[in-house]
Amino acid sequence: MSDNTMTKDAVVIERTFAAPIDVIWQLWTDGEQFAKWYGPSGMTIPVAEMDVRVGGKRLICMEMAERNMKMWFTGEYREVVPPVRLVYTDSMSDEDGNVLSPQAMGMPEGHPEVTEVIVALSDLNGRTKMVLTHVGISADSGGAGGWEMAFDKLAAYLETLN
């Protein structure tokens, strides 16, 4: 199930997953698990370094092998409240985690250098409601579609765990 709200300033996606809240939290906070579902269709995650604590850093690489393309993202965890809330910044970067200008990476004028991702999880008697808010990503960007594809991958990955 998906209920999406897209505004000029944020994408909000609500999904309910057939898994306990602790499992969904683990998929968001364990780099090995995160790499199994994150990213749009056709992308793999060869690097998912995640120091999940307030002030901890993250470095993620998305790769599309058939295009020989890699995209790096870095950020910092701002809030970590297991297993219900995760807030982190997200910026395009090089492989060393140095923030790069979005325009230098081919993004449209006005794309912010730093965005914020908020993940709120709620227990629904063994299922998990997730509300993702990505502040700084507008409705006319590819970000919303990318998140939808990632959450479809997350749901498919959950089926392999049962």
N, CA, C and O of each residue as an XYZ file, in Angstrom:
648
protein
N       0.859     -1.171      0.000
C       0.000      0.000      0.000
C       0.896      1.222      0.000
O       1.931      1.254      0.666
N       0.488      2.215     -0.749
C       1.300      3.416     -0.851
C       0.393      4.633     -0.857
O      -0.624      4.661     -1.550
N       0.764      5.625     -0.087
C       0.039      6.883     -0.062
C       1.088      7.975     -0.134
O       1.842      8.182      0.816
N       1.137      8.671     -1.255
C       2.232      9.610     -1.493
C       1.730     11.038     -1.524
O       0.641     11.325     -2.020
N       2.535     11.912     -0.989
C       2.282     13.332     -1.084
C       3.564     13.956     -1.595
O       4.631     13.760     -1.013
N       3.465     14.704     -2.675
C       4.641     15.364     -3.192
C       4.387     16.856     -3.189
O       3.382     17.325     -3.723
N       5.279     17.583     -2.601
C       5.185     19.023     -2.582
C       6.430     19.569     -3.243
O       7.317     18.818     -3.647
N       6.485     20.856     -3.347
C       7.673     21.480     -3.918
C       8.892     21.263     -3.028
O      10.022     21.226     -3.515
N       8.663     21.119     -1.732
C       9.773     21.064     -0.783
C      10.084     19.681     -0.230
O      11.130     19.499      0.393
N       9.207     18.700     -0.438
C       9.439     17.375      0.140
C       8.611     16.316     -0.576
O       7.549     16.595     -1.132
N       9.119     15.122     -0.544
C       8.368     13.948     -0.970
C       8.026     13.176      0.296
O       8.901     12.920      1.123
N       6.765     12.806      0.452
C       6.331     12.014      1.594
C       5.715     10.727      1.044
O       4.794     10.766      0.228
N       6.234      9.591      1.502
C       5.739      8.295      1.054
C       5.403      7.469      2.286
O       6.214      7.326      3.201
N       4.205      6.935      2.290
C       3.763      6.066      3.373
C       3.578      4.662      2.820
O       2.914      4.461      1.803
N       4.175      3.696      3.503
C       4.030      2.291      3.102
C       3.840      1.456      4.361
O       4.321      1.807      5.438
N       3.130      0.344      4.204
C       2.997     -0.622      5.283
C       3.629     -1.924      4.816
O       3.334     -2.424      3.731
N       4.505     -2.461      5.658
C       5.231     -3.680      5.320
C       4.807     -4.819      6.240
O       4.529     -4.612      7.422
N       4.763     -6.013      5.683
C       4.377     -7.208      6.436
C       5.597     -7.755      7.170
O       6.064     -8.861      6.897
N       6.096     -6.960      8.098
C       7.259     -7.357      8.904
C       7.232     -6.556     10.204
O       6.714     -5.440     10.242
N       7.788     -7.129     11.261
C       7.852     -6.405     12.538
C       8.737     -5.167     12.434
O       9.637     -5.092     11.598
N       8.462     -4.207     13.298
C       9.186     -2.939     13.291
C      10.696     -3.138     13.463
O      11.480     -2.408     12.857
N      11.115     -4.111     14.277
C      12.548     -4.337     14.477
C      13.243     -4.784     13.195
O      14.404     -4.445     12.962
N      12.535     -5.540     12.369
C      13.105     -5.987     11.091
C      13.274     -4.796     10.148
O      14.317     -4.648      9.511
N      12.247     -3.949     10.061
C      12.337     -2.774      9.180
C      13.441     -1.838      9.671
O      14.195     -1.295      8.864
N      13.540     -1.647     10.979
C      14.625     -0.824     11.529
C      15.982     -1.372     11.102
O      16.857     -0.611     10.688
N      16.159     -2.673     11.200
C      17.427     -3.314     10.817
C      17.733     -3.069      9.335
O      18.884     -2.835      8.968
N      16.711     -3.122      8.494
C      16.916     -2.902      7.062
C      17.361     -1.469      6.768
O      18.026     -1.224      5.761
N      17.007     -0.539      7.621
C      17.421      0.858      7.473
C      18.774      1.154      8.107
O      19.424      2.128      7.726
N      19.216      0.341      9.062
C      20.378      0.724      9.862
C      21.573     -0.222      9.761
O      22.651      0.114     10.251
N      21.419     -1.371      9.153
C      22.514     -2.305      8.958
C      22.946     -2.217      7.490
O      22.165     -2.525      6.590
N      24.193     -1.795      7.255
C      24.664     -1.565      5.893
C      24.491     -2.754      4.971
O      24.111     -2.587      3.812
N      24.765     -3.956      5.468
C      24.630     -5.158      4.638
C      23.177     -5.373      4.223
O      22.901     -5.712      3.072
N      22.252     -5.178      5.157
C      20.829     -5.330      4.843
C      20.330     -4.192      3.949
O      19.572     -4.421      3.007
N      20.757     -2.978      4.249
C      20.376     -1.792      3.470
C      20.742     -1.978      1.996
O      19.968     -1.632      1.104
N      21.920     -2.524      1.759
C      22.415     -2.704      0.391
C      21.567     -3.682     -0.412
O      21.606     -3.659     -1.642
N      20.812     -4.526      0.246
C      20.007     -5.526     -0.453
C      18.742     -4.949     -1.073
O      18.151     -5.574     -1.954
N      18.311     -3.761     -0.628
C      17.048     -3.224     -1.137
C      17.124     -1.784     -1.623
O      16.272     -1.366     -2.406
N      18.088     -1.029     -1.198
C      18.095      0.400     -1.468
C      18.354      0.715     -2.943
O      19.026     -0.039     -3.647
N      17.817      1.820     -3.381
C      18.075      2.329     -4.724
C      16.999      1.970     -5.722
O      16.235      1.027     -5.518
N      16.943      2.731     -6.809
C      15.967      2.453     -7.863
C      16.251      1.117     -8.552
O      17.332      0.547     -8.404
N      15.278      0.636     -9.296
C      15.448     -0.582    -10.076
C      16.659     -0.445    -10.986
O      16.898      0.616    -11.563
N      17.416     -1.519    -11.109
C      18.592     -1.515    -11.962
C      19.861     -1.054    -11.271
O      20.951     -1.154    -11.836
N      19.728     -0.549    -10.052
C      20.893     -0.075     -9.300
C      21.232     -1.088     -8.209
O      20.346     -1.683     -7.596
N      22.527     -1.271     -7.981
C      22.990     -2.072     -6.857
C      23.746     -1.152     -5.906
O      24.095     -0.025     -6.254
N      23.989     -1.651     -4.711
C      24.658     -0.865     -3.671
C      25.929     -1.607     -3.253
O      25.895     -2.414     -2.324
N      27.058     -1.339     -3.936
C      28.295     -2.028     -3.574
C      28.930     -1.514     -2.282
O      29.731     -2.215     -1.664
N      28.577     -0.288     -1.871
C      29.112      0.282     -0.631
C      27.959      0.876      0.171
O      27.189      1.691     -0.338
N      27.851      0.456      1.433
C      26.870      1.034      2.361
C      27.518      1.082      3.738
O      27.315      0.203      4.576
N      28.302      2.133      3.948
C      28.972      2.343      5.238
C      28.070      3.236      6.080
O      27.767      4.367      5.697
N      27.643      2.720      7.232
C      26.658      3.422      8.038
C      27.037      3.357      9.512
O      27.001      2.286     10.119
N      27.399      4.492     10.082
C      27.696      4.614     11.509
C      26.458      5.243     12.150
O      26.392      6.455     12.356
N      25.481      4.389     12.458
C      24.154      4.859     12.858
C      24.142      5.271     14.325
O      23.807      4.491     15.217
N      24.520      6.523     14.534
C      24.463      7.184     15.843
C      24.441      8.672     15.534
O      24.898      9.092     14.471
N      23.919      9.463     16.442
C      23.876     10.909     16.216
C      25.296     11.398     15.963
O      26.198     11.152     16.764
N      25.487     12.085     14.856
C      26.807     12.554     14.453
C      27.572     11.561     13.607
O      28.607     11.904     13.036
N      27.079     10.327     13.513
C      27.726      9.305     12.697
C      27.556      9.605     11.219
O      26.589     10.248     10.810
N      28.501      9.134     10.426
C      28.499      9.396      8.984
C      27.957      8.200      8.220
O      27.935      7.071      8.712
N      27.522      8.486      7.003
C      27.102      7.430      6.079
C      27.732      7.710      4.722
O      27.915      8.866      4.341
N      28.060      6.656      4.003
C      28.594      6.750      2.648
C      27.988      5.612      1.845
O      28.182      4.437      2.158
N      27.255      5.979      0.809
C      26.521      5.007      0.005
C      26.941      5.160     -1.450
O      27.074      6.277     -1.950
N      27.149      4.045     -2.123
C      27.429      4.052     -3.559
C      26.310      3.308     -4.272
O      26.011      2.161     -3.942
N      25.696      3.959     -5.243
C      24.731      3.308     -6.130
C      25.422      3.094     -7.466
O      26.069      3.994     -8.002
N      25.272      1.883     -7.994
C      25.964      1.542     -9.228
C      24.995      0.934    -10.235
O      24.146      0.115     -9.884
N      25.135      1.346    -11.490
C      24.411      0.734    -12.589
C      25.476      0.152    -13.520
O      26.077      0.868    -14.321
N      25.696     -1.153    -13.399
C      26.814     -1.805    -14.087
C      26.720     -1.667    -15.609
O      27.728     -1.417    -16.269
N      25.519     -1.830    -16.167
C      25.415     -1.799    -17.634
C      25.732     -0.432    -18.224
O      26.037     -0.329    -19.412
N      25.664      0.607    -17.422
C      26.045      1.954    -17.883
C      27.410      2.378    -17.353
O      27.880      3.484    -17.618
N      28.044      1.465    -16.589
C      29.332      1.773    -15.971
C      29.260      3.099    -15.205
O      30.130      3.960    -15.337
N      28.194      3.241    -14.398
C      27.927      4.481    -13.691
C      27.882      4.229    -12.187
O      27.267      3.268    -11.727
N      28.536      5.099    -11.433
C      28.469      5.071     -9.970
C      28.082      6.457     -9.477
O      28.551      7.474     -9.987
N      27.218      6.470     -8.474
C      26.831      7.711     -7.810
C      27.078      7.513     -6.323
O      26.680      6.500     -5.746
N      27.741      8.492     -5.704
C      28.063      8.422     -4.283
C      27.237      9.445     -3.516
O      26.957     10.539     -4.006
N      26.853      9.060     -2.299
C      26.077      9.929     -1.419
C      26.657      9.836     -0.014
O      27.073      8.768      0.436
N      26.675     10.963      0.659
C      27.157     10.997      2.036
C      26.145     11.737      2.896
O      25.261     12.425      2.385
N      26.282     11.590      4.183
C      25.393     12.296      5.094
C      25.789     12.051      6.529
O      26.762     11.360      6.829
N      25.005     12.638      7.397
C      25.237     12.519      8.831
C      23.912     12.226      9.521
O      22.879     12.803      9.182
N      23.956     11.327     10.486
C      22.758     11.004     11.262
C      22.491     12.106     12.275
O      23.368     12.468     13.059
N      21.276     12.636     12.252
C      20.881     13.711     13.165
C      20.042     13.216     14.335
O      20.143     13.734     15.447
N      19.208     12.204     14.075
C      18.379     11.608     15.130
C      18.381     10.104     14.930
O      18.237      9.620     13.807
N      18.543      9.372     16.011
C      18.486      7.917     15.981
C      17.706      7.483     17.217
O      18.217      7.533     18.336
N      16.465      7.058     17.001
C      15.593      6.636     18.097
C      15.068      5.232     17.755
O      13.980      5.096     17.196
N      15.848      4.184     18.094
C      15.433      2.820     17.755
C      14.129      2.452     18.438
O      13.927      2.844     19.587
N      13.255      1.737     17.806
C      13.203      1.441     16.386
C      12.166      2.298     15.654
O      11.502      1.818     14.735
N      12.027      3.560     16.056
C      10.896      4.338     15.540
C      11.253      5.562     14.690
O      10.409      6.031     13.926
N      12.464      6.089     14.798
C      12.760      7.329     14.071
C      14.240      7.399     13.688
O      15.133      7.151     14.498
N      14.457      7.749     12.418
C      15.799      7.908     11.884
C      15.803      9.160     11.025
O      14.965      9.308     10.135
N      16.746     10.068     11.287
C      16.859     11.302     10.507
C      18.315     11.452     10.105
O      19.217     11.382     10.940
N      18.532     11.663      8.795
C      19.894     11.870      8.320
C      19.918     12.843      7.155
O      18.919     13.030      6.460
N      21.081     13.462      6.952
C      21.265     14.332      5.801
C      21.736     13.479      4.626
O      22.246     12.373      4.807
N      21.555     14.012      3.428
C      21.940     13.299      2.218
C      22.484     14.303      1.215
O      21.829     15.298      0.905
N      23.678     14.042      0.710
C      24.326     14.912     -0.275
C      25.063     14.052     -1.286
O      25.549     12.969     -0.958
N      25.144     14.539     -2.515
C      25.981     13.878     -3.514
C      27.433     14.092     -3.105
O      27.797     15.140     -2.571
N      28.250     13.084     -3.364
C      29.634     13.169     -2.928
C      30.546     12.399     -3.872
O      30.103     11.759     -4.825
N      31.840     12.488     -3.569
C      32.792     11.613     -4.231
C      32.945     10.367     -3.356
O      32.308     10.262     -2.307
N      33.780      9.432     -3.781
C      33.915      8.169     -3.057
C      34.561      8.319     -1.690
O      34.545      7.380     -0.893
N      35.131      9.490     -1.404
C      35.705      9.754     -0.093
C      34.738     10.482      0.833
O      35.089     10.807      1.967
N      33.517     10.740      0.354
C      32.519     11.411      1.177
C      32.591     12.924      1.142
O      31.943     13.588      1.951
N      33.371     13.489      0.214
C      33.423     14.943      0.061
C      32.202     15.398     -0.729
O      31.973     14.924     -1.842
N      31.420     16.309     -0.165
C      30.189     16.781     -0.796
C      30.510     17.475     -2.114
O      31.432     18.286     -2.204
N      29.716     17.129     -3.146
C      29.859     17.734     -4.466
C      28.633     18.577     -4.778
O      27.541     18.307     -4.277
N      28.814     19.584     -5.593
C      27.714     20.433     -6.012
C      26.730     19.622     -6.851
O      27.154     18.907     -7.759
N      25.429     19.712     -6.573
C      24.449     18.993     -7.392
C      24.542     19.377     -8.871
O      24.385     18.524     -9.745
N      24.795     20.652     -9.152
C      24.893     21.087    -10.539
C      26.099     20.448    -11.229
O      26.036     20.129    -12.416
N      27.193     20.260    -10.493
C      28.368     19.588    -11.054
C      28.067     18.128    -11.377
O      28.746     17.511    -12.198
N      27.040     17.580    -10.722
C      26.649     16.193    -10.957
C      25.500     16.079    -11.948
O      24.935     15.000    -12.128
N      25.149     17.202    -12.598
C      24.118     17.169    -13.629
C      22.703     17.379    -13.136
O      21.751     17.183    -13.891
N      22.549     17.772    -11.887
C      21.213     18.025    -11.351
C      20.760     19.420    -11.769
O      21.586     20.291    -12.043
N      19.440     19.630    -11.816
C      18.935     20.938    -12.245
C      19.279     22.048    -11.264
O      19.501     21.807    -10.078
N      19.316     23.253    -11.777
C      19.549     24.443    -10.954
C      18.523     24.469     -9.835
O      17.344     24.193    -10.055
N      18.977     24.800     -8.638
C      18.062     24.878     -7.507
C      18.016     23.608     -6.666
O      17.462     23.626     -5.567
N      18.585     22.501     -7.155
C      18.621     21.274     -6.347
C      19.533     21.537     -5.159
O      20.675     21.957     -5.347
N      19.059     21.300     -3.940
C      19.868     21.640     -2.767
C      21.098     20.743     -2.632
O      21.096     19.586     -3.054
N      22.138     21.303     -2.037
C      23.362     20.537     -1.790
C      23.135     19.494     -0.705
O      23.701     18.402     -0.755
N      22.301     19.838      0.279
C      22.010     18.928      1.385
C      20.499     18.774      1.493
O      19.769     19.764      1.543
N      20.032     17.524      1.529
C      18.626     17.240      1.786
C      18.545     16.468      3.105
O      19.565     16.058      3.658
N      17.338     16.279      3.592
C      17.150     15.561      4.847
C      16.128     14.455      4.655
O      15.066     14.666      4.069
N      16.461     13.274      5.157
C      15.580     12.115      5.081
C      15.106     11.789      6.497
O      15.907     11.653      7.422
N      13.789     11.668      6.641
C      13.177     11.337      7.930
C      12.389     10.042      7.743
O      11.505      9.959      6.890
N      12.718      9.045      8.540
C      12.024      7.762      8.494
C      11.327      7.579      9.830
O      11.976      7.530     10.875
N       9.998      7.477      9.797
C       9.208      7.254     11.008
C       8.538      5.885     10.894
O       7.842      5.607      9.917
N       8.748      5.049     11.880
C       8.195      3.695     11.886
C       7.217      3.531     13.031
O       7.441      4.038     14.130
N       6.110      2.808     12.765
C       5.101      2.519     13.783
C       4.743      1.043     13.719
O       4.587      0.474     12.639
N       4.615      0.437     14.884
C       4.217     -0.973     14.972
C       2.704     -1.081     14.779
O       1.929     -0.385     15.436
N       2.304     -1.961     13.871
C       0.886     -2.224     13.627
C       0.611     -3.707     13.877
O       0.264     -4.444     12.954
N       0.767     -4.133     15.116
C       0.515     -5.532     15.480
C       1.284     -6.508     14.601
O       0.702     -7.416     14.009
N       2.590     -6.313     14.523
C       3.439     -7.220     13.759
C       3.742     -6.753     12.348
O       4.636     -7.291     11.695
N       3.019     -5.774     11.878
C       3.328     -5.128     10.604
C       3.939     -3.772     10.941
O       3.891     -3.332     12.089
N       4.513     -3.113      9.938
C       5.153     -1.827     10.200
C       4.688     -0.775      9.212
O       4.763     -0.952      7.996
N       4.205      0.320      9.769
C       3.889      1.496      8.955
C       5.143      2.352      8.911
O       5.739      2.659      9.943
N       5.535      2.735      7.697
C       6.698      3.584      7.506
C       6.254      4.846      6.782
O       5.551      4.784      5.774
N       6.674      5.991      7.310
C       6.458      7.260      6.625
C       7.834      7.856      6.367
O       8.574      8.182      7.295
N       8.159      7.990      5.087
C       9.419      8.595      4.689
C       9.137     10.011      4.221
O       8.236     10.240      3.415
N       9.906     10.952      4.726
C       9.842     12.332      4.261
C      11.240     12.699      3.785
O      12.200     12.640      4.553
N      11.351     13.076      2.523
C      12.646     13.503      1.978
C      12.528     14.996      1.673
O      11.986     15.399      0.643
N      13.045     15.794      2.589
C      12.960     17.250      2.502
C      14.025     17.750      1.532
O      15.200     17.399      1.641
N      13.591     18.578      0.581
C      14.514     19.129     -0.403
C      14.391     18.478     -1.767
O      15.035     18.911     -2.722
N      13.574     17.447     -1.866
C      13.333     16.778     -3.149
C      11.940     17.175     -3.621
O      10.950     16.940     -2.928
N      11.870     17.768     -4.787
C      10.584     18.264     -5.269
C       9.821     17.210     -6.061
O      10.374     16.192     -6.479
N       8.539     17.484     -6.252
C       7.646     16.551     -6.934
C       8.062     16.289     -8.373
O       7.776     15.216     -8.905
N       8.720     17.227     -9.006
C       9.091     17.030    -10.404
C      10.496     16.439    -10.571
O      11.034     16.418    -11.678
N      11.082     15.964     -9.480
C      12.386     15.299     -9.566
C      12.169     13.792     -9.673
O      11.061     13.295     -9.473
N      13.228     13.087     -9.987
C      13.149     11.634    -10.047
C      13.214     10.980     -8.684
O      13.092      9.761     -8.568
N      13.406     11.782     -7.654
C      13.551     11.232     -6.307
C      12.368     10.414     -5.827
O      12.555      9.346     -5.243
N      11.162     10.888     -6.060
C       9.973     10.159     -5.592
C       9.881      8.795     -6.263
O       9.616      7.792     -5.601
N      10.094      8.755     -7.554
C      10.049      7.482     -8.271
C      11.146      6.535     -7.813
O      10.929      5.328     -7.712
N      12.321      7.082     -7.537
C      13.415      6.267     -7.037
C      13.094      5.640     -5.693
O      13.377      4.464     -5.463
N      12.496      6.436     -4.798
C      12.102      5.896     -3.498
C      11.043      4.811     -3.663
O      11.122      3.772     -3.007
N      10.055      5.036     -4.527
C       9.004      4.025     -4.749
C       9.619      2.706     -5.208
O       9.256      1.638     -4.716
N      10.561      2.789     -6.163
C      11.222      1.573     -6.644
C      11.998      0.892     -5.512
O      11.972     -0.332     -5.385
N      12.683      1.689     -4.697
C      13.432      1.122     -3.571
C      12.492      0.407     -2.601
O      12.819     -0.675     -2.114
N      11.342      0.990     -2.316
C      10.425      0.366     -1.371
C       9.775     -0.878     -1.963
O       9.434     -1.803     -1.226
N       9.597     -0.916     -3.281
C       9.145     -2.155     -3.931
C      10.211     -3.240     -3.749
O       9.889     -4.399     -3.489
N      11.486     -2.849     -3.888
C      12.586     -3.795     -3.670
C      12.628     -4.248     -2.214
O      12.895     -5.417     -1.936
N      12.366     -3.330     -1.283
C      12.348     -3.670      0.133
C      11.256     -4.718      0.400
O      11.504     -5.710      1.084
N      10.065     -4.500     -0.133
C       8.956     -5.447      0.051
C       9.309     -6.818     -0.533
O       9.020     -7.845      0.081
N       9.932     -6.838     -1.712
C      10.336     -8.098     -2.337
C      11.414     -8.790     -1.504
O      11.398    -10.012     -1.356
N      12.343     -8.016     -0.964
C      13.398     -8.588     -0.126
C      12.803     -9.202      1.143
O      13.248    -10.262      1.583
N      11.816     -8.552      1.727
C      11.160     -9.096      2.918
C      10.576    -10.473      2.643
O      10.612    -11.348      3.509
N      10.042    -10.671      1.451
C       9.458    -11.976      1.098
C      10.518    -13.057      1.100
O      10.198    -14.212      1.379
N      11.765    -12.736      0.802
C      12.838    -13.739      0.793
C      13.279    -14.102      2.206
O      13.926    -15.130      2.406
N      12.937    -13.270      3.188
C      13.333    -13.523      4.572
C      12.411    -14.501      5.263
O      12.775    -15.068      6.294
N      11.236    -14.709      4.724
C      10.248    -15.601      5.366
C      10.453    -17.051      4.994
O       9.707    -17.917      5.451
